[in-house]
Structure formats: C-alpha cells, structure tokens
C-alpha cells in the first residue's frame, strides 16, 4: 500500500498545475476501503487514460515537456495494487482534475 500510494502522490504532485489542488481521501464503503487521490491538471486527455498504467507510457504533455520521469509511477502503483488484491482506477472527474482510486476489499 505504501508503494502504491507513494507513487500516486509523487505523480499527483509532479503533474499538478501551478496553484492547483491535491486532495487525498479514504472511506469505507460496504466491504471495501476506497482511497482517492485527486489533483488539478490540464495534461491528460481522456482517451489516454487506459494507457497510463502501461510501463514507460507518458502522456502527451509529459513527452513534450522537460518534466522528469520515465512513465513508471502509475504502472508500479497498479502492480502494487494487484499484488495486494486491490484495483486502481484512473479517471477525469472534470476537465481540470485527474483522479486515482484504489479499492481494497476488506476481509
């Protein structure tokens, strides 16, 4: 869990826009724990979301900017989630935000 959340937080900070927001929330819903990390961004296009968990994939903005990174943060987070039986979903709740949601089935 530390590895998954750590990578998601680093990614959210690195890709947050100037004066943007970063929100972290956790809640229990039925038999699951849900952790969400949402940041402000104008980078990721909606049709790019499915590819972001692929190793070495970088979004359009990341490829043309001087930002560090090789595109492993989300794939590492996804692999860590899978190893503990959790899921990682990525979405755009609105045009200015990017959200990563980890769902962990509670025992």
Biopython code that builds the backbone (N, CA, C, O; Angstrom):
import numpy as np
from Bio.PDB.StructureBuilder import StructureBuilder

atoms = [
    (1, "UNK", "N", (0.834, -1.190, 0.000)),
    (1, "UNK", "CA", (0.000, 0.000, 0.000)),
    (1, "UNK", "C", (0.880, 1.254, 0.000)),
    (1, "UNK", "O", (0.585, 2.227, -0.695)),
    (2, "UNK", "N", (1.963, 1.223, 0.787)),
    (2, "UNK", "CA", (2.876, 2.375, 0.821)),
    (2, "UNK", "C", (3.431, 2.682, -0.568)),
    (2, "UNK", "O", (3.505, 3.841, -0.976)),
    (3, "UNK", "N", (3.817, 1.632, -1.284)),
    (3, "UNK", "CA", (4.374, 1.810, -2.620)),
    (3, "UNK", "C", (3.340, 2.403, -3.572)),
    (3, "UNK", "O", (3.642, 3.329, -4.324)),
    (4, "UNK", "N", (2.127, 1.871, -3.539)),
    (4, "UNK", "CA", (1.076, 2.357, -4.438)),
    (4, "UNK", "C", (0.737, 3.815, -4.142)),
    (4, "UNK", "O", (0.730, 4.650, -5.047)),
    (5, "UNK", "N", (0.457, 4.117, -2.887)),
    (5, "UNK", "CA", (0.069, 5.489, -2.537)),
    (5, "UNK", "C", (1.232, 6.454, -2.725)),
    (5, "UNK", "O", (1.035, 7.582, -3.177)),
    (6, "UNK", "N", (2.441, 6.023, -2.383)),
    (6, "UNK", "CA", (3.614, 6.877, -2.581)),
    (6, "UNK", "C", (3.798, 7.270, -4.034)),
    (6, "UNK", "O", (4.050, 8.436, -4.337)),
    (7, "UNK", "N", (3.674, 6.298, -4.945)),
    (7, "UNK", "CA", (3.809, 6.588, -6.376)),
    (7, "UNK", "C", (2.686, 7.480, -6.873)),
    (7, "UNK", "O", (2.920, 8.380, -7.681)),
    (8, "UNK", "N", (1.472, 7.243, -6.401)),
    (8, "UNK", "CA", (0.350, 8.084, -6.824)),
    (8, "UNK", "C", (0.510, 9.518, -6.326)),
    (8, "UNK", "O", (0.209, 10.464, -7.055)),
    (9, "UNK", "N", (0.977, 9.683, -5.101)),
    (9, "UNK", "CA", (1.196, 11.034, -4.574)),
    (9, "UNK", "C", (2.300, 11.764, -5.327)),
    (9, "UNK", "O", (2.140, 12.934, -5.676)),
    (10, "UNK", "N", (3.434, 11.079, -5.587)),
    (10, "UNK", "CA", (4.518, 11.710, -6.356)),
    (10, "UNK", "C", (4.021, 12.133, -7.732)),
    (10, "UNK", "O", (4.341, 13.224, -8.206)),
    (11, "UNK", "N", (3.249, 11.279, -8.363)),
    (11, "UNK", "CA", (2.702, 11.583, -9.687)),
    (11, "UNK", "C", (1.762, 12.793, -9.623)),
    (11, "UNK", "O", (1.827, 13.687, -10.466)),
    (12, "UNK", "N", (0.884, 12.804, -8.605)),
    (12, "UNK", "CA", (-0.074, 13.911, -8.465)),
    (12, "UNK", "C", (0.645, 15.233, -8.222)),
    (12, "UNK", "O", (0.240, 16.265, -8.756)),
    (13, "UNK", "N", (1.700, 15.211, -7.427)),
    (13, "UNK", "CA", (2.469, 16.431, -7.159)),
    (13, "UNK", "C", (3.197, 16.883, -8.419)),
    (13, "UNK", "O", (3.171, 18.065, -8.762)),
    (14, "UNK", "N", (3.842, 15.954, -9.105)),
    (14, "UNK", "CA", (4.626, 16.291, -10.297)),
    (14, "UNK", "C", (3.750, 16.855, -11.414)),
    (14, "UNK", "O", (4.181, 17.742, -12.152)),
    (15, "UNK", "N", (2.525, 16.348, -11.541)),
    (15, "UNK", "CA", (1.673, 16.752, -12.656)),
    (15, "UNK", "C", (0.588, 17.753, -12.257)),
    (15, "UNK", "O", (-0.302, 18.062, -13.049)),
    (16, "UNK", "N", (0.668, 18.253, -11.032)),
    (16, "UNK", "CA", (-0.295, 19.256, -10.581)),
    (16, "UNK", "C", (0.042, 20.599, -11.238)),
    (16, "UNK", "O", (1.213, 20.923, -11.434)),
    (17, "UNK", "N", (-0.973, 21.360, -11.568)),
    (17, "UNK", "CA", (-0.729, 22.673, -12.166)),
    (17, "UNK", "C", (-0.375, 23.680, -11.071)),
    (17, "UNK", "O", (-0.677, 23.457, -9.899)),
    (18, "UNK", "N", (0.256, 24.768, -11.449)),
    (18, "UNK", "CA", (0.603, 25.820, -10.512)),
    (18, "UNK", "C", (-0.660, 26.329, -9.815)),
    (18, "UNK", "O", (-1.660, 26.611, -10.476)),
    (19, "UNK", "N", (-0.622, 26.446, -8.518)),
    (19, "UNK", "CA", (-1.759, 26.879, -7.688)),
    (19, "UNK", "C", (-2.932, 25.887, -7.761)),
    (19, "UNK", "O", (-4.073, 26.253, -7.477)),
    (20, "UNK", "N", (-2.649, 24.645, -8.139)),
    (20, "UNK", "CA", (-3.696, 23.626, -8.200)),
    (20, "UNK", "C", (-3.955, 23.021, -6.834)),
    (20, "UNK", "O", (-3.338, 23.414, -5.843)),
    (21, "UNK", "N", (-4.865, 22.069, -6.786)),
    (21, "UNK", "CA", (-5.200, 21.402, -5.534)),
    (21, "UNK", "C", (-4.767, 19.940, -5.591)),
    (21, "UNK", "O", (-4.627, 19.352, -6.664)),
    (22, "UNK", "N", (-4.560, 19.376, -4.408)),
    (22, "UNK", "CA", (-4.265, 17.964, -4.249)),
    (22, "UNK", "C", (-5.100, 17.476, -3.081)),
    (22, "UNK", "O", (-4.923, 17.935, -1.953)),
    (23, "UNK", "N", (-6.010, 16.549, -3.345)),
    (23, "UNK", "CA", (-6.906, 16.034, -2.312)),
    (23, "UNK", "C", (-6.670, 14.545, -2.139)),
    (23, "UNK", "O", (-6.540, 13.803, -3.113)),
    (24, "UNK", "N", (-6.617, 14.118, -0.873)),
    (24, "UNK", "CA", (-6.483, 12.709, -0.537)),
    (24, "UNK", "C", (-7.649, 12.366, 0.384)),
    (24, "UNK", "O", (-7.907, 13.069, 1.361)),
    (25, "UNK", "N", (-8.343, 11.294, 0.070)),
    (25, "UNK", "CA", (-9.484, 10.887, 0.896)),
    (25, "UNK", "C", (-9.501, 9.372, 1.021)),
    (25, "UNK", "O", (-9.073, 8.650, 0.121)),
    (26, "UNK", "N", (-10.004, 8.909, 2.158)),
    (26, "UNK", "CA", (-10.188, 7.472, 2.375)),
    (26, "UNK", "C", (-11.534, 7.281, 3.053)),
    (26, "UNK", "O", (-11.932, 8.056, 3.922)),
    (27, "UNK", "N", (-12.225, 6.223, 2.631)),
    (27, "UNK", "CA", (-13.521, 5.938, 3.239)),
    (27, "UNK", "C", (-13.789, 4.437, 3.161)),
    (27, "UNK", "O", (-13.215, 3.725, 2.337)),
    (28, "UNK", "N", (-14.663, 3.986, 4.029)),
    (28, "UNK", "CA", (-15.105, 2.600, 3.969)),
    (28, "UNK", "C", (-16.478, 2.589, 3.327)),
    (28, "UNK", "O", (-17.358, 3.366, 3.699)),
    (29, "UNK", "N", (-16.652, 1.713, 2.371)),
    (29, "UNK", "CA", (-17.925, 1.597, 1.670)),
    (29, "UNK", "C", (-18.267, 0.112, 1.580)),
    (29, "UNK", "O", (-17.611, -0.648, 0.867)),
    (30, "UNK", "N", (-19.287, -0.279, 2.302)),
    (30, "UNK", "CA", (-19.678, -1.696, 2.391)),
    (30, "UNK", "C", (-18.478, -2.514, 2.860)),
    (30, "UNK", "O", (-17.986, -2.298, 3.968)),
    (31, "UNK", "N", (-18.009, -3.429, 2.057)),
    (31, "UNK", "CA", (-16.892, -4.292, 2.441)),
    (31, "UNK", "C", (-15.590, -3.887, 1.744)),
    (31, "UNK", "O", (-14.765, -4.745, 1.429)),
    (32, "UNK", "N", (-15.403, -2.602, 1.504)),
    (32, "UNK", "CA", (-14.199, -2.133, 0.818)),
    (32, "UNK", "C", (-13.695, -0.834, 1.435)),
    (32, "UNK", "O", (-14.462, -0.047, 1.991)),
    (33, "UNK", "N", (-12.398, -0.634, 1.322)),
    (33, "UNK", "CA", (-11.783, 0.639, 1.682)),
    (33, "UNK", "C", (-11.400, 1.308, 0.371)),
    (33, "UNK", "O", (-10.770, 0.694, -0.491)),
    (34, "UNK", "N", (-11.783, 2.566, 0.228)),
    (34, "UNK", "CA", (-11.542, 3.292, -1.015)),
    (34, "UNK", "C", (-10.673, 4.508, -0.711)),
    (34, "UNK", "O", (-11.020, 5.345, 0.123)),
    (35, "UNK", "N", (-9.534, 4.592, -1.405)),
    (35, "UNK", "CA", (-8.604, 5.709, -1.255)),
    (35, "UNK", "C", (-8.578, 6.455, -2.584)),
    (35, "UNK", "O", (-8.351, 5.855, -3.635)),
    (36, "UNK", "N", (-8.809, 7.766, -2.535)),
    (36, "UNK", "CA", (-8.749, 8.568, -3.755)),
    (36, "UNK", "C", (-7.715, 9.670, -3.606)),
    (36, "UNK", "O", (-7.581, 10.288, -2.550)),
    (37, "UNK", "N", (-6.990, 9.901, -4.691)),
    (37, "UNK", "CA", (-6.021, 10.996, -4.777)),
    (37, "UNK", "C", (-6.394, 11.771, -6.030)),
    (37, "UNK", "O", (-6.376, 11.231, -7.136)),
    (38, "UNK", "N", (-6.733, 13.042, -5.848)),
    (38, "UNK", "CA", (-7.182, 13.882, -6.959)),
    (38, "UNK", "C", (-6.303, 15.118, -7.026)),
    (38, "UNK", "O", (-6.046, 15.761, -6.008)),
    (39, "UNK", "N", (-5.845, 15.450, -8.220)),
    (39, "UNK", "CA", (-5.058, 16.671, -8.392)),
    (39, "UNK", "C", (-5.574, 17.478, -9.573)),
    (39, "UNK", "O", (-6.258, 16.964, -10.458)),
    (40, "UNK", "N", (-5.227, 18.754, -9.559)),
    (40, "UNK", "CA", (-5.578, 19.641, -10.664)),
    (40, "UNK", "C", (-4.585, 19.397, -11.799)),
    (40, "UNK", "O", (-3.382, 19.271, -11.571)),
    (41, "UNK", "N", (-5.100, 19.335, -13.005)),
    (41, "UNK", "CA", (-4.218, 19.129, -14.152)),
    (41, "UNK", "C", (-4.920, 19.551, -15.430)),
    (41, "UNK", "O", (-6.147, 19.618, -15.499)),
    (42, "UNK", "N", (-4.117, 19.830, -16.426)),
    (42, "UNK", "CA", (-4.668, 20.088, -17.751)),
    (42, "UNK", "C", (-3.951, 19.211, -18.772)),
    (42, "UNK", "O", (-4.011, 19.463, -19.976)),
    (43, "UNK", "N", (-3.269, 18.173, -18.273)),
    (43, "UNK", "CA", (-2.394, 17.368, -19.124)),
    (43, "UNK", "C", (-3.045, 16.199, -19.832)),
    (43, "UNK", "O", (-2.993, 16.124, -21.060)),
    (44, "UNK", "N", (-3.653, 15.289, -19.102)),
    (44, "UNK", "CA", (-4.051, 14.004, -19.636)),
    (44, "UNK", "C", (-5.345, 14.077, -20.424)),
    (44, "UNK", "O", (-6.359, 14.562, -19.922)),
    (45, "UNK", "N", (-5.310, 13.604, -21.632)),
    (45, "UNK", "CA", (-6.516, 13.553, -22.449)),
    (45, "UNK", "C", (-7.331, 12.322, -22.068)),
    (45, "UNK", "O", (-6.747, 11.285, -21.755)),
    (46, "UNK", "N", (-8.645, 12.399, -22.082)),
    (46, "UNK", "CA", (-9.467, 11.253, -21.679)),
    (46, "UNK", "C", (-9.153, 9.950, -22.409)),
    (46, "UNK", "O", (-9.200, 8.890, -21.785)),
    (47, "UNK", "N", (-8.838, 9.981, -23.695)),
    (47, "UNK", "CA", (-8.559, 8.738, -24.409)),
    (47, "UNK", "C", (-7.174, 8.177, -24.084)),
    (47, "UNK", "O", (-6.837, 7.083, -24.537)),
    (48, "UNK", "N", (-6.381, 8.892, -23.321)),
    (48, "UNK", "CA", (-5.049, 8.466, -22.919)),
    (48, "UNK", "C", (-5.073, 7.693, -21.599)),
    (48, "UNK", "O", (-4.090, 7.033, -21.262)),
    (49, "UNK", "N", (-6.161, 7.758, -20.854)),
    (49, "UNK", "CA", (-6.216, 7.180, -19.516)),
    (49, "UNK", "C", (-5.926, 5.685, -19.490)),
    (49, "UNK", "O", (-5.226, 5.214, -18.593)),
    (50, "UNK", "N", (-6.441, 4.938, -20.441)),
    (50, "UNK", "CA", (-6.261, 3.489, -20.425)),
    (50, "UNK", "C", (-4.797, 3.096, -20.571)),
    (50, "UNK", "O", (-4.386, 2.043, -20.084)),
    (51, "UNK", "N", (-4.020, 3.919, -21.225)),
    (51, "UNK", "CA", (-2.607, 3.608, -21.455)),
    (51, "UNK", "C", (-1.690, 4.029, -20.315)),
    (51, "UNK", "O", (-0.548, 3.573, -20.253)),
    (52, "UNK", "N", (-2.154, 4.882, -19.414)),
    (52, "UNK", "CA", (-1.274, 5.438, -18.400)),
    (52, "UNK", "C", (-0.706, 4.411, -17.424)),
    (52, "UNK", "O", (0.336, 4.654, -16.815)),
    (53, "UNK", "N", (-1.369, 3.273, -17.267)),
    (53, "UNK", "CA", (-0.855, 2.239, -16.365)),
    (53, "UNK", "C", (0.152, 1.317, -17.064)),
    (53, "UNK", "O", (0.716, 0.425, -16.430)),
    (54, "UNK", "N", (0.378, 1.527, -18.353)),
    (54, "UNK", "CA", (1.350, 0.721, -19.088)),
    (54, "UNK", "C", (2.769, 1.213, -18.768)),
    (54, "UNK", "O", (3.003, 2.421, -18.735)),
    (55, "UNK", "N", (3.717, 0.294, -18.534)),
    (55, "UNK", "CA", (5.093, 0.721, -18.236)),
    (55, "UNK", "C", (5.661, 1.604, -19.344)),
    (55, "UNK", "O", (5.478, 1.336, -20.532)),
    (56, "UNK", "N", (6.343, 2.645, -18.931)),
    (56, "UNK", "CA", (7.047, 3.601, -19.792)),
    (56, "UNK", "C", (6.136, 4.481, -20.631)),
    (56, "UNK", "O", (6.618, 5.241, -21.471)),
    (57, "UNK", "N", (4.816, 4.392, -20.418)),
    (57, "UNK", "CA", (3.912, 5.278, -21.149)),
    (57, "UNK", "C", (3.894, 6.633, -20.466)),
    (57, "UNK", "O", (3.755, 6.718, -19.246)),
    (58, "UNK", "N", (4.034, 7.682, -21.243)),
    (58, "UNK", "CA", (3.943, 9.040, -20.722)),
    (58, "UNK", "C", (2.877, 9.758, -21.523)),
    (58, "UNK", "O", (2.802, 9.611, -22.743)),
    (59, "UNK", "N", (2.053, 10.534, -20.841)),
    (59, "UNK", "CA", (1.013, 11.304, -21.511)),
    (59, "UNK", "C", (1.608, 12.309, -22.476)),
    (59, "UNK", "O", (2.800, 12.610, -22.415)),
    (60, "UNK", "N", (0.788, 12.823, -23.356)),
    (60, "UNK", "CA", (1.225, 13.781, -24.384)),
    (60, "UNK", "C", (2.015, 14.944, -23.789)),
    (60, "UNK", "O", (3.094, 15.274, -24.281)),
    (61, "UNK", "N", (1.487, 15.565, -22.736)),
    (61, "UNK", "CA", (2.148, 16.720, -22.131)),
    (61, "UNK", "C", (3.510, 16.336, -21.567)),
    (61, "UNK", "O", (4.468, 17.095, -21.711)),
    (62, "UNK", "N", (3.616, 15.183, -20.932)),
    (62, "UNK", "CA", (4.873, 14.742, -20.330)),
    (62, "UNK", "C", (5.943, 14.482, -21.386)),
    (62, "UNK", "O", (7.128, 14.705, -21.138)),
    (63, "UNK", "N", (5.533, 14.015, -22.555)),
    (63, "UNK", "CA", (6.513, 13.723, -23.602)),
    (63, "UNK", "C", (7.115, 14.994, -24.189)),
    (63, "UNK", "O", (8.268, 14.988, -24.618)),
    (64, "UNK", "N", (6.356, 16.075, -24.213)),
    (64, "UNK", "CA", (6.871, 17.295, -24.840)),
    (64, "UNK", "C", (7.423, 18.286, -23.828)),
    (64, "UNK", "O", (7.931, 19.336, -24.220)),
    (65, "UNK", "N", (7.337, 17.984, -22.543)),
    (65, "UNK", "CA", (7.854, 18.893, -21.521)),
    (65, "UNK", "C", (9.181, 18.371, -20.984)),
    (65, "UNK", "O", (9.616, 17.270, -21.320)),
    (66, "UNK", "N", (9.803, 19.170, -20.158)),
    (66, "UNK", "CA", (11.080, 18.781, -19.555)),
    (66, "UNK", "C", (10.887, 18.122, -18.191)),
    (66, "UNK", "O", (11.844, 18.003, -17.426)),
    (67, "UNK", "N", (9.667, 17.693, -17.878)),
    (67, "UNK", "CA", (9.398, 17.067, -16.591)),
    (67, "UNK", "C", (10.146, 15.756, -16.470)),
    (67, "UNK", "O", (10.245, 15.005, -17.440)),
    (68, "UNK", "N", (10.686, 15.467, -15.262)),
    (68, "UNK", "CA", (11.382, 14.197, -15.074)),
    (68, "UNK", "C", (10.402, 13.032, -15.070)),
    (68, "UNK", "O", (9.193, 13.217, -14.936)),
    (69, "UNK", "N", (10.936, 11.853, -15.217)),
    (69, "UNK", "CA", (10.110, 10.653, -15.150)),
    (69, "UNK", "C", (10.180, 9.870, -16.439)),
    (69, "UNK", "O", (10.411, 10.415, -17.518)),
    (70, "UNK", "N", (9.970, 8.560, -16.294)),
    (70, "UNK", "CA", (10.021, 7.685, -17.458)),
    (70, "UNK", "C", (8.709, 6.956, -17.680)),
    (70, "UNK", "O", (8.621, 6.101, -18.561)),
    (71, "UNK", "N", (7.689, 7.277, -16.899)),
    (71, "UNK", "CA", (6.395, 6.659, -17.095)),
    (71, "UNK", "C", (6.200, 5.356, -16.348)),
    (71, "UNK", "O", (5.501, 4.465, -16.832)),
    (72, "UNK", "N", (6.812, 5.227, -15.167)),
    (72, "UNK", "CA", (6.662, 4.005, -14.389)),
    (72, "UNK", "C", (5.791, 4.161, -13.151)),
    (72, "UNK", "O", (5.334, 3.156, -12.606)),
    (73, "UNK", "N", (5.545, 5.372, -12.689)),
    (73, "UNK", "CA", (4.812, 5.595, -11.439)),
    (73, "UNK", "C", (3.464, 4.920, -11.381)),
    (73, "UNK", "O", (3.162, 4.230, -10.407)),
    (74, "UNK", "N", (2.643, 5.102, -12.403)),
    (74, "UNK", "CA", (1.304, 4.506, -12.394)),
    (74, "UNK", "C", (1.339, 3.001, -12.618)),
    (74, "UNK", "O", (0.500, 2.280, -12.078)),
    (75, "UNK", "N", (2.297, 2.515, -13.405)),
    (75, "UNK", "CA", (2.375, 1.065, -13.608)),
    (75, "UNK", "C", (2.853, 0.372, -12.337)),
    (75, "UNK", "O", (2.398, -0.731, -12.036)),
    (76, "UNK", "N", (3.760, 0.995, -11.584)),
    (76, "UNK", "CA", (4.202, 0.434, -10.304)),
    (76, "UNK", "C", (3.050, 0.444, -9.307)),
    (76, "UNK", "O", (2.834, -0.536, -8.594)),
    (77, "UNK", "N", (2.316, 1.541, -9.258)),
    (77, "UNK", "CA", (1.159, 1.626, -8.352)),
    (77, "UNK", "C", (0.130, 0.555, -8.716)),
    (77, "UNK", "O", (-0.437, -0.083, -7.829)),
    (78, "UNK", "N", (-0.114, 0.353, -10.005)),
    (78, "UNK", "CA", (-1.074, -0.648, -10.453)),
    (78, "UNK", "C", (-0.613, -2.053, -10.065)),
    (78, "UNK", "O", (-1.415, -2.860, -9.595)),
    (79, "UNK", "N", (0.671, -2.348, -10.258)),
    (79, "UNK", "CA", (1.210, -3.669, -9.902)),
    (79, "UNK", "C", (1.146, -3.896, -8.396)),
    (79, "UNK", "O", (0.843, -5.004, -7.954)),
    (80, "UNK", "N", (1.429, -2.858, -7.600)),
    (80, "UNK", "CA", (1.349, -2.981, -6.143)),
    (80, "UNK", "C", (-0.094, -3.237, -5.706)),
    (80, "UNK", "O", (-0.337, -4.049, -4.814)),
    (81, "UNK", "N", (-1.034, -2.558, -6.321)),
    (81, "UNK", "CA", (-2.451, -2.784, -6.007)),
    (81, "UNK", "C", (-2.848, -4.208, -6.355)),
    (81, "UNK", "O", (-3.495, -4.891, -5.561)),
    (82, "UNK", "N", (-2.465, -4.649, -7.528)),
    (82, "UNK", "CA", (-2.811, -6.002, -7.966)),
    (82, "UNK", "C", (-2.218, -7.052, -7.024)),
    (82, "UNK", "O", (-2.866, -8.054, -6.722)),
    (83, "UNK", "N", (-0.985, -6.823, -6.559)),
    (83, "UNK", "CA", (-0.325, -7.775, -5.657)),
    (83, "UNK", "C", (-1.062, -7.917, -4.331)),
    (83, "UNK", "O", (-0.990, -8.970, -3.698)),
    (84, "UNK", "N", (-1.768, -6.876, -3.901)),
    (84, "UNK", "CA", (-2.497, -6.976, -2.633)),
    (84, "UNK", "C", (-3.992, -7.184, -2.846)),
    (84, "UNK", "O", (-4.780, -7.038, -1.912)),
    (85, "UNK", "N", (-4.382, -7.524, -4.070)),
    (85, "UNK", "CA", (-5.779, -7.820, -4.352)),
    (85, "UNK", "C", (-6.660, -6.593, -4.462)),
    (85, "UNK", "O", (-7.879, -6.690, -4.327)),
    (86, "UNK", "N", (-6.062, -5.445, -4.704)),
    (86, "UNK", "CA", (-6.807, -4.190, -4.851)),
    (86, "UNK", "C", (-6.869, -3.811, -6.327)),
    (86, "UNK", "O", (-6.192, -4.414, -7.160)),
    (87, "UNK", "N", (-7.681, -2.812, -6.642)),
    (87, "UNK", "CA", (-7.751, -2.299, -8.004)),
    (87, "UNK", "C", (-7.377, -0.823, -8.024)),
    (87, "UNK", "O", (-7.572, -0.108, -7.041)),
    (88, "UNK", "N", (-6.842, -0.382, -9.141)),
    (88, "UNK", "CA", (-6.509, 1.021, -9.353)),
    (88, "UNK", "C", (-7.276, 1.493, -10.577)),
    (88, "UNK", "O", (-7.121, 0.945, -11.668)),
    (89, "UNK", "N", (-8.097, 2.507, -10.389)),
    (89, "UNK", "CA", (-8.846, 3.099, -11.498)),
    (89, "UNK", "C", (-8.419, 4.550, -11.665)),
    (89, "UNK", "O", (-8.181, 5.253, -10.683)),
    (90, "UNK", "N", (-8.324, 4.991, -12.908)),
    (90, "UNK", "CA", (-7.947, 6.365, -13.234)),
    (90, "UNK", "C", (-9.108, 7.006, -13.975)),
    (90, "UNK", "O", (-9.719, 6.385, -14.845)),
    (91, "UNK", "N", (-9.410, 8.255, -13.626)),
    (91, "UNK", "CA", (-10.459, 8.944, -14.362)),
    (91, "UNK", "C", (-10.281, 10.448, -14.270)),
    (91, "UNK", "O", (-9.448, 10.955, -13.519)),
    (92, "UNK", "N", (-11.086, 11.140, -15.053)),
    (92, "UNK", "CA", (-11.126, 12.600, -15.056)),
    (92, "UNK", "C", (-12.504, 13.010, -14.550)),
    (92, "UNK", "O", (-13.462, 12.994, -15.322)),
    (93, "UNK", "N", (-12.633, 13.381, -13.256)),
    (93, "UNK", "CA", (-13.950, 13.784, -12.751)),
    (93, "UNK", "C", (-14.467, 15.059, -13.419)),
    (93, "UNK", "O", (-15.674, 15.293, -13.471)),
    (94, "UNK", "N", (-13.549, 15.877, -13.925)),
    (94, "UNK", "CA", (-13.903, 17.073, -14.698)),
    (94, "UNK", "C", (-12.694, 17.434, -15.555)),
    (94, "UNK", "O", (-11.668, 16.758, -15.486)),
    (95, "UNK", "N", (-12.799, 18.480, -16.352)),
    (95, "UNK", "CA", (-11.733, 18.830, -17.287)),
    (95, "UNK", "C", (-10.456, 19.331, -16.616)),
    (95, "UNK", "O", (-9.401, 19.352, -17.250)),
    (96, "UNK", "N", (-10.528, 19.732, -15.350)),
    (96, "UNK", "CA", (-9.363, 20.258, -14.661)),
    (96, "UNK", "C", (-8.785, 19.308, -13.612)),
    (96, "UNK", "O", (-7.879, 19.694, -12.873)),
    (97, "UNK", "N", (-9.284, 18.087, -13.532)),
    (97, "UNK", "CA", (-8.851, 17.173, -12.477)),
    (97, "UNK", "C", (-8.517, 15.794, -13.017)),
    (97, "UNK", "O", (-9.050, 15.339, -14.029)),
    (98, "UNK", "N", (-7.612, 15.151, -12.297)),
    (98, "UNK", "CA", (-7.244, 13.762, -12.553)),
    (98, "UNK", "C", (-7.385, 13.023, -11.232)),
    (98, "UNK", "O", (-6.956, 13.528, -10.194)),
    (99, "UNK", "N", (-7.985, 11.825, -11.256)),
    (99, "UNK", "CA", (-8.215, 11.094, -10.010)),
    (99, "UNK", "C", (-7.744, 9.651, -10.144)),
    (99, "UNK", "O", (-7.993, 8.985, -11.149)),
    (100, "UNK", "N", (-7.056, 9.187, -9.103)),
    (100, "UNK", "CA", (-6.660, 7.780, -8.982)),
    (100, "UNK", "C", (-7.435, 7.223, -7.794)),
    (100, "UNK", "O", (-7.443, 7.816, -6.715)),
    (101, "UNK", "N", (-8.083, 6.088, -7.995)),
    (101, "UNK", "CA", (-8.892, 5.462, -6.943)),
    (101, "UNK", "C", (-8.405, 4.047, -6.714)),
    (101, "UNK", "O", (-8.375, 3.228, -7.633)),
    (102, "UNK", "N", (-8.021, 3.768, -5.468)),
    (102, "UNK", "CA", (-7.642, 2.417, -5.066)),
    (102, "UNK", "C", (-8.811, 1.835, -4.285)),
    (102, "UNK", "O", (-9.307, 2.459, -3.347)),
    (103, "UNK", "N", (-9.252, 0.643, -4.668)),
    (103, "UNK", "CA", (-10.324, -0.046, -3.963)),
    (103, "UNK", "C", (-9.748, -1.344, -3.394)),
    (103, "UNK", "O", (-9.250, -2.201, -4.124)),
    (104, "UNK", "N", (-9.834, -1.457, -2.071)),
    (104, "UNK", "CA", (-9.295, -2.611, -1.368)),
    (104, "UNK", "C", (-10.457, -3.349, -0.713)),
    (104, "UNK", "O", (-11.166, -2.782, 0.119)),
    (105, "UNK", "N", (-10.651, -4.602, -1.083)),
    (105, "UNK", "CA", (-11.710, -5.391, -0.455)),
    (105, "UNK", "C", (-11.282, -5.704, 0.976)),
    (105, "UNK", "O", (-10.206, -6.260, 1.201)),
    (106, "UNK", "N", (-12.125, -5.347, 1.939)),
    (106, "UNK", "CA", (-11.775, -5.622, 3.326)),
    (106, "UNK", "C", (-12.134, -7.057, 3.679)),
    (106, "UNK", "O", (-13.065, -7.648, 3.132)),
    (107, "UNK", "N", (-11.366, -7.587, 4.608)),
    (107, "UNK", "CA", (-11.565, -9.003, 4.987)),
    (107, "UNK", "C", (-12.702, -9.160, 5.967)),
    (107, "UNK", "O", (-13.004, -10.277, 6.388)),
]
sb = StructureBuilder()
sb.init_structure("model")
sb.init_model(0)
sb.init_chain("A")
sb.init_seg("    ")
for serial, (resi, resn, name, xyz) in enumerate(atoms, 1):
    if name == "N":
        sb.init_residue(resn, " ", resi, " ")
    sb.init_atom(name, np.array(xyz, "f"), 0.0, 1.0, " ", f" {name:<3s}", serial, name[0])
structure = sb.get_structure()
